[in-house]
């Protein structure tokens, strides 16, 4: 059904852009604060840099439907780790809640199961 593929395309665009945006925000003007945060959590600087680049690559792959199952699985794992590292003390709901992160996790689960749909490149 073409309607399903349009829904998958819309989800891929939204999730892909979110990953790309957040990855670039970590390596752009916010790089120093990102690295200070990540090293403050006991994670080496090079892992923080790798995480930002990985986030961008995940976003690009999901956006264009390149190995969507695998890219979404990578995004799912990335977000679970991010929630554990950065948001483990945050409530589920509210201004400082992790509802947004949970939504991205759910969308990544869906894309991991379904793939990218008819309008995927690979």
Beta strands, then each sheet from edge to edge (+ up, - down):
end
